[in-house]
């Protein structure tokens, strides 16, 4: 199975170094070589390097596997046996395998665009046409390995490499023949829990339908930026899968075919779930012109208040979610309805008129058009008046719901805005700053994800914020506008949290006795999260106030403090505001109307760094100590 490695002649190594223009130490494996500092990935017992075929100068990937443990030998045999069986454009191509006493080297094609996990992390969500293209490649690869009699058992975004724009299924360490999976003892748990079927999680039962489940999870994650089920442990994850209903988010809107594909891949009962053949034959996989069944832009559907509005007028009057949110942050809902009415009354139904060669025909056509326009305008005005009266009634009826949602969005906006200021602060230890950023980021995404969940029209169960007349409210215009705003902010805040989490893991915060339990992407709300946030906010306040707690000398209390102290005081005030907000979240967690009435968040959203005087500093210090 293996080849014994040889080493490049010394003169060839020298030529390699000269071509690089620097002293680069490259290890040679037969006619392949790689540099130790060009690591591109690592796994449980292996590291992957960018290498080169010295005969052709072609880039390759060299996987170096530590063979000190027996289980590694078995996994390696699985991977090599599987890779040698396949020759498909969407499966990573195997070139060579070499073995030494301690290591095995697998030489494969080099994928220059990373993996799907990083691509999703960077983009958060993938637009449906691109997601379908990637899905088709994955399913074609799964169908190929199924035809060759294998199951993969570890399908996930990290194992889908990207060579240019071409997805390639990789990492076959857990792959085994289907017949072997049927007779294998069910006492070994392999795979990645978030992508494992309930049968694999509960009974260690692996089959081709486990691969189908994983494909459904991956496609869901591409479209919506998260997996359909999450939990803190495997047991909790299995419980959530078995007991929770699969909810396909409303935003971003996806085609009915995508929803159908996901639902059939994620059937909890594997007897009802697709097998690989069914999955491969689904219309979304076989279609080469899938744009024809994709839905229109959901924001355009919201903006089209009447079906007769000309498309060019829709585009002209389309507002971004951010512009809308700035408006509703500063206006009450009655004013907003008046604005909408004024805007809608400007819409006119326009029809394209074909040019006629006869001038008489043109005159007749213009006369007909004027009469038609008058009739249409009168009818549309009546329709608009009726519609706006209905909207006005709904606006007053759902005002309490609007205020609750607006408050929690503002809560997230303030924590995020302050976090950006804090990230640029250099006035106390980076470690404390980064811990505060992580815990604030988690507080933000917990709440924005709760908002996103109730905005899902298909969600029949969870009314987390106790909104009045919930089912009817979901049909209102305000609800649709909030959906757009929440979707936009969720993307931004999830990306922010992921960057703080990456930094936290680099800082090894996961071993911190206090913060460690929260140094993950679990988004379950608990008092522990808020208590940890209060702990680190207090720590940050104490460190900053110690810097301020020093005599002012002969300075007048009416003189301005320097810019550095102004920045410190701005951070102090921001931390105090965050502390107050989080305390309110804890105290009023089940009474959102009370929360809204007790705290006016608008006063801190527009906060700026203004000149501060020494007497204010002295008063602040006295209040804190």
N, C-alpha and C positions, 0 to 999 in steps of 0.2 A: 504493500500500500504506500509506503513512504520511500523517498529518495534520501540518500546520504548527502548532506550538503558539502560543497566544496567552497573554496574562498577565491575571490578574484586575485589575479596576480598583482604584485605590488605596483608594477608599472601602470596597470590600468587604474588602480586606486589613485595614483598620483595624477593621472589625466583627469579623473573626476574632480579632484581637489582644485586643479588649475582652472577647470571650466567654471567652477563656482567662484573663483577669485578670492577664496579664503580657505583657511585650514579647517575643513569639514571632515569629521570622522564618520565614515560610512561603513556599516557592517555589510559584508557580502555573503549572500546565500546563493551559491552556484552563479548564475549569470544575472542575479538580481541584487540590488543593494538598497539600503535605507539609512537615513541619519537618525540618531537617537532623539534629536530635538524636533523631529517632524512627526510627533505623535498626533493622530487625528481622532483617536477614540480609545476607550478601554472598557473592559467588562469584568465579570466576576474573577476570571483567572487569565485574562488575556489583555494585550495591548495591540492597537492597530497603528501602523505607520504608513505614511506616504512613501512609496518606494519607486524604483525605476528598473526597467529591463535594460541592462547595459548593452544588449545587442541591437535594440531598436530605439532606445531612448524613450520608450513608451512608459507613461506613469502607471503604476500598479498599486494595489493595497496589500500590505504584508501584515498578516495577523500572527502575532507571536504568542503562543499558548504555553503556559507553565504546566508541565506534566508531572508535578510532584505528587498529586493526589489521584487515586484510582478513578474517581468520578469524572475527572477531567478527561481521562483516556476514553471513557465510554461516550461522553458528550462529543469528543472529537471524532470518534468513529461514526457517530450519528451524522455529524455535519458533513464529513467527507463523503460518506455513502450517499447522502441526499444530493449534495452538489454535483457529484459525478453522474447522477441520474438525469439531470436536467440540462436542456439546451433551449433556453427561451429568452426573448429580448427583455422580459420583465423579471427575470431571476438573475441574481448576481452570478457572473460567470467565473468558474474556477479554472485557473491556469496550471498551477503546480502545488505539490505538497512535499515538504522536507522535514526530516526529524533528526534531532540530536539527542544526547542523553537526557537533557533536562527540558528541552523545548521542542515544540512542533511549529512549523512555519507554513501557513496557508497563503498562497499567492492568488489574488483575485483581481478582477478589473477594478479600476479606481473610479469612484463616483465623486465628482468635483463640486457638487452643490449641497453637501451635507445630507441630512435626513429629514423626514417628514415631521418629526417631533420639533426640531428647531424651526422648521418652516412655519408650523402652526404657532409656536411660541412667538415668533417674530410678527406674524400677521394676525394672530388671535383667531380670526375666522377666515375661511377661504370661500370665495364666491362660488355659487353652485356650479356654473359651467366648468370652472377649473377643478372643483372637487369631484365632479363626475368623471372628468378625464383621468384624474389620479385613481379614482375608484375602479374604473374600467381596467386600468393596468394591473391593479392589485388582484382583482377577481380573475383576470386572465392568468395571472401567475398561480393563484390558488387552484384554478381549474387544471393547470398543467401538472402541479404536484399531486393533485388528486388522481388524475389519469395515470400517473406513474406509481400510484399506490401508497402515497405518503400523506401524513398530516403534519402541519408545522408546529402547532401547540404554543407558539409565542408570537403571534401576530400583534404588532403594536406600531405606532408611528416611528419609534426609534429604530425599528428593524426594517423600515422602508427607506432605502437610500435613493438619492436623486442624482442622476447622471445627466447634467444639463437639465432638460425638462422631462426626462424619462424616469419614471419610478421603477425601482428594482427591489424585489423582496430579498432579504438577506437574513443572516444569523439562523442557521439550521441546526444549532446545537441540541435543541429539544425535539427535532423532527424524527419521527419513527415510521416504519411501515404501518398501514392501517391494521393489518392482521395482528401485528405485535401489540398494538394498543388494546385490542380486544381481549388478549389473554394476559396482559401485564397485571401484576399485583397492584391493587389500588391503595398503595401506601406512600406514594411519592407525589408531592405537589410541585408541578413545574409550571412555568409561565409567569405572567405579570397580572396580579389580582384584578386591577381595574378593567382588564380586557378578557377575563376568564368567564366562561359560561357558568350558570348556577350549578350545573352538573359537575364541572371541574372543581369549583370552589367547595362544594358540599361532599361529593363522593369520590373525588379524584378520578372521575370518569371522563376520559378523553376520546373524542371521535371527530369526524370531519365536521360535525355540526358545532363543535367548539370553535373551529376556525371560522365558520360562518358567523357565529356570535361576535367574534373579535372583529371581523370585517364591518359588521353593523355598528359596533362601538367606534371604530376608527372613522367611519363615514360620518357618524353623528358628531364626533369631535371636530372633524374638518369643517363642518357647516356651522356649528354653534360654539366652538371654542372650549368645550368641556365635555367630559364623558357623561353619559346619561345617568349613571349612579355613582355616588361617592360616599365614603365613610372613613372612619379612623382605623378600622381593623377589618380583617377578612371576614370575621363572623358578622360584624355589623354590615359589611357590604353585601354579604349573602342575604341577610335579613331584609335589607333595603330592596334588593332585586326581587325577592319573593313577595314582599308585602306592599311595595309601592307601585303605583301605576306608571307606566312609561309615558312621559309627557314630552311631546315635541314642541319646542318653543315657537311662539308666534313670530318672533323677530330673530334673525332675518327670515322673511317669508321664503319658503321653498316649495317646489312643485309637489303635486300629489303623488307623482311617481317616486320621488325621493322619500316621502313619508311612508309610502307603501313598502318600499325596499327596506327601510329601517325597521318597520314594525315586523316584517316577516323574518328578518335576520335576528331580531331580539325577542322572539317568542320564548317565554320562560319554559314552556313544555317543549322539549326537543322533538317530540313527535309532530308538533305543529310547525316547527321551525323549518326553514329552507334547508335542503341539503346543498352540496356544492353545485350539482347539476341544475337545480332549480334557480339558485342564485345566478349562475352563469347565463341562464336563459331569460332572466328578467329583462324587460324592455329597456330599462335604464342602462343595462350593460351592453345590449346588442345594438342600441341605436347609435348611428354615426352622426345624426343631425338632432342632437338632444335639445338644441336651443328652441325647437318648435314647441316643446311641452313645458318650458320654463315659464313661471309666472312673471307678470310685469313687476316693475319696481314698486314695492309696497308703499313707498312714500308718495309716489305719483297717484296711487289709488286713494290715499287719504286726501290729497290736495284736490282731486277731481270732485268738487262738491256737486256738480251736475254733469251728467254724461254728455251734454251738448257743448261743453267748453272746448274750444279749439286747442289742439295739442301745443301749438306755439305759445298760446296764452298760459297754459299750464306751466310750461317751462319757465316762462318769464316771471310768473308769480310764485314759483316754488321757493319756499324758505327753508334754510337749513335748520336742523334741530336746535343748534346752538342759538341762532337768532331768535327762534321761538321761545326758547327757555329764558333768554334775557328779558323778553317781553313779559312773560307771565311772572317773572320774579319781581317786576316793578309795577304791575298793574293788577287791579282786581278783575274778577271774571266778568262782571257786567261791562266794564270798559272793553275787555277783550272781545266780547260778543258784538259790541257796537262796531269795533274795528273790522271784524269779520263781515258784518253786514255791509259796511261801506265798501269793502273790497269786492264782495260778491255782486253788488249792484252794478259794478263796472264791467262785469263779464257780458259779452254779447256773442250770440251765435253767428258765426261767419261761415259762409259757403263759398267754395271756389267756383268761379264762373268761367266756363270755357269761352275762349275767344271765337267770335263768329265773324266771317268775312263781311257780312252785310251790315251796314250801319243801322238800318231799320230794325234788324233783329236785336242789335245791341240796345237800342232805345226801348223796345218792348221788354227786353229782359231786365233792364234797369227798373222799369215801372213795376214789373212783377216782383222784383227783389225788394223794392221799397215797401210794397204792400205786405209781403211775407215777413219782412223785418219788423214792421209795426206790430203785426199779429204775434210774432214770436216773442218780441220784446215785452209786450203786454202780458202774455202767458207766463214768460219766465219771471217777470217781476212779481206776479201773483204767487208763483211757486216759491220764489226766494223769500217772499214775506212770510208765507206759511212755514217754510223751513226754519227761518230765523226766529220766528215766534216759538217754535218747538225747541230750538237750540237754547233760546233764552230761558225757557222753563226748565230744561234739563240742567242748564248751568246753575240756576238758583238751587235746584233740588240736590245737586251733587256737589255743592260748594264745600261741604265738610270733607268729602272724599278728596277733592282737589287740594285742599289746604294740607291734609295729612301727607299726601304724596309729595307735594311741593316742599313741605318741611323736611322730609327725610332725604330728598334730593339735595336740598341746601345743606343738610348735615354732612352728606358725603362731599359736597363741593367745598365746604369750609375745611374739613380735615385734609382734603387733597391739596387745596390752595396753600394751606399752612405747611404741609409736608414739603412742597416745593421750596418755600422759604427756608425751612429747616435744613433741607438737603444742601443748601449753599452756605449754611452757617458754619463758622470756624471758631466759635467762641467757647466750646467745651469739647470734651473728648469725643473722637469719632465713634468709639465703641458705644457710648451712651446714645449719641445721635442716631446711629444706625439701628440700635435696638428700638428706639422710639419710632423711627420710620417704619420698621417692620410691623410693629404692633398696631400703629395707626393705619397702615396699609391694609392689614387684616380686618380692622374694624370697618374700613370703607367698603371692601369687597363683600363682607358678610351682608351689609345692609343693601348694597346695590344689587346683589344676587337675589335677596329676598324681594326687592322691588321688581326685578326681572321676572321672577317666578309668578307673582300675582298678575303681572301684565300679560301672561300667557292665556289667551282666550280659551285654549283647550284644557286649562287647569280647572277642573270641576270641584276640587276638594279644598285647596289651601286658600283661605282668605286671611293671610297672616296679619294684615293691618286693620282687620275688623271694619272694612269698608261697607257702607250702607247700600242695600239693594244691589249687591255685588254683580249678579248676572246681568241686570239691566244696565248698570253703570258701564259694563264692558262693551256695550253697544253705542256708547256716547262718543261724540267728537273729541271731547277732552281726553277720554281714555286713549284714543288713537294717537293724539298728540303726545301724551305722556309716554306711550310706548316708544315713539321715535326718539324722544329725549333720553329715556332710560337706556335704550339700546346703545346710543352714542356714548353716553358716560360709562356704561359698563365696559366697553372696549378699552377706553382710556384708563380706567381704574384697575382693570385686571392686568393690563400691561405694566402699569406702575407697580402693582403689588408683586408681580413676577420678578421685576428687576430688584426690588428690595429683598425678596426671598433669596435670589441668587447671591446677592451680596452677603446676606446673613449666613448662608451655607459656606461661603468662602471664609467668613470670619469664625466658622465653627461654633455658631450660636446654638446649634442643635445639641451641644453637650452642656449648655448653660443650665444649671439646676432650676432656674426660674423660667427662663424663656424657651428652653429646649422643647417642651411639649407643644409649643405653638409655632415652632420653626418648621412648618410644613404647609401644604396647600389645602388642608382641611378647612372648610368654611362653615362648620357648625357653630351656631351662636351659643355662648355659655358665659356665666358670670366670671369664670376663670380668665377668659380673654380680657374682660374689662378690668378685672382686678390687677392683672399683669400690666395693662396699659396705665392704670393709675400709679402703680409702683414706679415705673420707669419715668413717667411724667414728673412725679414728685422728686425723683432722684435728679432729673435734669434741672428742675427749678432750684433745688438746693445748691447745685453746683454753680448755676448762673448767678444766683443771689449772693453767693459768697464773693463773687467778683465785684458786685455792686456795693457790698457792705464795707465801705471804707470811707474815711473822713473826706469831706469836700474841700477842706482847707479854707482859704479866704474868699472862695467864690461866692458871688451873690446867688441867692436862691432863685432870683428871677433871670439868671443867665442861662443860655442854652447849653446843654451837654454836647460833647463831641459826637461825631457820627458813629463811632464804634459803640459807645454806650447806648445810643439811640437804637442801634440794631439789636443789642442785647435785650433792651427793654421791650422791643417789639416781639422778640422770641418769647420772653417771659409772659407777656400778655397773651400771646398765641397759645402757649402751653396751658395757661390758666383757663382760656376759653375751651380748649380741648378737654381739659379735666372736667369743667362744668358740663359740657355736652355729654360726655361719657357717663358722668354721674346721673344725669337726667335719663339717659337710656336705661341704666340699671333700675332706677326708681320707678319709672313709668313704663316699663316694658310692655305691660298689658293694657295701658290706657293711652292710646295715641292722641286722642282728642285733648286730653289733659296736658300731654306733653307739648302739643302745639300751642295751647293757650298760655302755658307758663314761660315759654322761652321764645323770644323774638330773634330768630337767627339772622334776619336781614341786616341787623346792626353790625354784624361782624363779617359778612360776606364781602363788603366793600372796604374793609379795613386797609389802611395804607400806613407807611412809615412817615409820621408827621414829626415836626420839631418838638422836643421834649425839654422841659426845664428842670433844674436841679431840685426845686421844691417838690416836683412830682416824683422824682427819684427817691427823695427822702421819705415821702409819704408811703410809697410802694414798699420800701424796705421795712418801715415800721409795721405795715399791715401784714407782711409775710413772717416776721420774726416775733 
